[in-house]
Amino acid sequence: MSAASAHQILNDTFGYSTFRGAQQAIVEHVGEGGDALVLMPTGGGKSLCYQIPALLRDGVGIVVSPLIALMQDQVDALKQLGVSAAFLNSSLDADAARDVWRQLLRGELKLLYVAPERLMTEGFLELLDRLRQEDKIALFAIDEAHCVSQWGHDFRPEYRQLTILHERFPNVPRIALTATADAPTRREIVERLSLEQAQQFVSSFDRPNIRYRVALKNNARQQLLQFLESEHPDDAGIVYCLSRKKVEETAAWLKEQGWDALPYHAGLDASVRNKHQSRFLREEGIIMVATVAFGMGIDKPNVRFVAHLDLPKSMEGYYQETGRAGRDGLPANAWMAYGLGDVVSMRQMLLSGDAPEERKRVELQKLDALLGFCESTECRHQIILRYFGEEHPGNCGQCDNCLTPVDTWDASKAAQMALSCIYRTGQRFGVVHLIDVLLGKTTPKVEQFNHQQLSVFGIGKELAQQQWSSVYRQLTAGGFIEVDIEGYGGLHLTEAARPVLRGEQEVWLRRDAEPAKRRNSKAERGSRLREAFAGANEDPLWLALKAKRMEIAREQGVPPYVIFHDSTLLEMLNQKPQTLDEMGRISGIGQSKLAKYGDDFLKVLEDAANGN
């Protein structure tokens, strides 16, 4: 296999002039028959790493994918590029499935997407045996490989059986791919899939186009509304909530406020979920309010924001969920509202589950890492990369902590008071009662337990209730306090609190910002998005290009981004090509799409130039 032929496919089929990052090395390694483990962030171009080798090698590339939506998306996109592709999953009826089998046996497919359950059936394995005997299997690609890990956030037991690919087809190259895997998960992928001899390609986990922000909860719905109005009035995005009930209530509330919001969770009927997912993929400006049941494998590149109204379970979960924004490389926002109640709820959920104690300990450690991220005053890009074992060269200049650095204050004395109050009251009460004691409030509960007689009663009147809430929240995130779930949310001290109480350790905490005043203009946008799109959203030509894309997409029954990504339209808008040759030089326009759509979009550009 030659690198020149790989470049030719990249350019002619996919419409890109150069490989990104480690793509070329991966393509060449797998194309020459080597096994690979690829860790690459969402939007980094993982699909090309197996699609191009499959096109270069004889036979069909078998892609194991956990989600029906991902298969449909990928196959639609490949067909637009002129690549013969199909999928096999439970969404096909018997006749359609038989047709795919016939195409496979006739050697008419270059890529076949298959669910792990389907692949593991004896009938399908026997079919693969027939293809292997004729040297007609180009490669096996195992997408979303983190699903194999019991410590991962998307564990799928059927992924454990995929080691059969190595045992039964030892000479067929395998490439396992994931966007999210910390060191323990990475080791488990290698072990469970027998990839000890595979070359590992670990790309940077950094997503520089995503701006991370964490807001202290203060009427989270209104905060979300302000965020949407000020920065994303017409954009597609995802709002994540912890419970199904909250998903439905939030979606209904947003709809009342005039937003095109849809709910999505596992408790909804499958037909409703499919309908809502289809609308999100195929229409512009839809907001999906969802539990974590939604997202993995959703290949919509122009998701401009991901918002969390509840705390995710782990840094991996947060990274993967926020990574669904800005897959096209254009600016996107990851916004989260967070409070101490989230910590209590999430700990309660983790500890009350049926998982073994070892699993619970790991999950709590992962949650603690996320709490540290929320409360940190450091660059958020740096914190995320450090978690995944990578160093960031400096402040990103894009997250909230870099753009508006937070004040810190010497909270050593306040921390001693807060911790002493926990100790003096018997390490069994929640934060509301503890603050009442510190502020000297004689509530019925304070009188019931005679806490007005304690030495800590009323010693904290210099700080307001909101400030004490912040102190307790940050001390919990810092590991000085633990939430006793069995004690109904009571706080108790950890060993780390001892030197603070003795005055041997200073405690510096972030000073919470005052809640921002709500802006009324729905048309107002964030400065970074305004700069990136260079006024595109108000440009009639931009709207005309998007309208033409939507018209073609509706005619073909595919999502608009399958025709062209926003980034391709943006380049079209800025370059204004006048000929097919000029159009063909725009990133994302390969030969097949140029032939199909070049004239249509040149006509839009010509009409705009003539003032029509």
Buried (B, 14 or more C-beta within 10 A) or exposed (E): BEEEEBBEBBBBBBBBEEBEBBBBBBBBBBBEEBBBBBBBBBBBBBBBBBBBBBBBBEBBBBBBBBBBBBBBBBBBBBBBBBBBBBBBBEBBEEEEBEEBBEBBBEBEBBBBBBBBBBBBEEEBBEBBEEBBEEEBBBBBBBBBBBBBBBBBBBBBEBBBBBBEBBEEBEEBBBBBBBBBBBEEBBEBBBEBBBBEEBBBBBBBBBBBBBBBBBBBBBEBBEBBBBBBBBBBBEBBBBBBBBBBEBBBBBBEBBBEEEBBBBBBBEBBEEEBBBEBBBEBBBBBEBBBBBBBBBBBBBBBBBBBBBBBBBBBBBBBBBBBBBBBBBBBBBBBBBBBBBBBBBBBBBBBBBBEEEBEEEBBEBBBEBBBBBBBBBBBEBBBBBBBBBBBEBEBEEBBEBBBBBBEEEEEEEBBEBBBBBBBBBEBBEBBBBBEBBBBBBBBBEEEBBEEBEBBEBEBBBBBEEBEBEBBBBBBBBBBBBBBBBBBBEEEBBBBBBEBBEEBBEEEBEBEBBBBEEBEEEEEEEEEBBEBBBEBBEEBBEBEBBEBBBEBBBEBBEEBEBBBBBBBBBBBBBBBBEBBBEEEEBBBBBBBBBBBBBEBBBEEBBEBBEEBEEEE
